[in-house]
Amino acid sequence: MVNKKLKINKSTVAFIDWANVYGWKKTLGWEVDIDKLFAFLNGYSKIISKNFYFGIEKGQTQSENFMIKVQTIGFTAVSKEVKWTPVSLESSHFKKIVKDLFDVLDDIKNNNSEFSNKLYDLTKKIDSLQQAKTNHDSITVADGQEVKEIYDLIEELDNDLKKLNITIDSLQSTLKIPVLRRKCDFDVEIARDALNLLNTYEVFMLWSGDGDYAALTEDLLKKGKKVVVIFAPGHKGKEYDGITDSIKTGKINGSLFLCPVNKLKGLLQK
């Protein structure tokens, strides 16, 4: 396969953080095909290693089959089990949002104009009835309609408050249920492997624009390596801007090539 999209004429290792690459599809509107990705990388004789980092969910057939496919294609698969960590809304950074929400709901109960109007009407009717009793020493038949209206208003308010309280109780119960977040980062493994293989390559190609890798990129540049970062628009950490500026000002002597994956769309699109 002849490929001139990238100029690679020195020994290179390609590291793919698949969770990041797979996540690009929402922004790109297209998905990177792993068969085409391997074919693209394999088209360069100077790429000596193609490491594919991804999380596996044990017991999930689709996930386990994906690992087999990655290995069968020819990638060096580096995987570990996905962890699902609970994020309790009451004890996490969402706590303030939840508190504010309940404060708003409390305000609705206390200050809702419909409730206020009904309470005002109820007060007026009770006052009116009390005045009538004071004047006549007893409640007459003519006052019967007002008594009924008072009871009706009390029943309406009671039902409305019950409905609102049920809604709030349901919301509170829902928010107390822990939310599980998928966690399977590979920044440590990628940094480890990049340093362990340091004497085998001259160019480090990273398929991820995650800013967490900026420190590794800067370290490799200072060690005399060339770094190629493939990223999707909107998925490049701002930390890379700082590295680019440092190269321009001479603070870092090195070569950093930032390549938007859209330039490779015709070769990689699924």
PyMOL commands that set and color helices and strands:
alter all, ss='L'
color gray80, all
select helices_A, chain A and resi 18-23+25-28+34-42+61-73+95-111+113-136+141-176+187-196+198-200+211-222+239-248+261-268
alter helices_A, ss='H'
color red, helices_A
select strands_A, chain A and resi 12-17+47-56+76-81+83-87+179-183+203-207+226-231+255-260
alter strands_A, ss='S'
color yellow, strands_A
deselect
rebuild
show_as cartoon
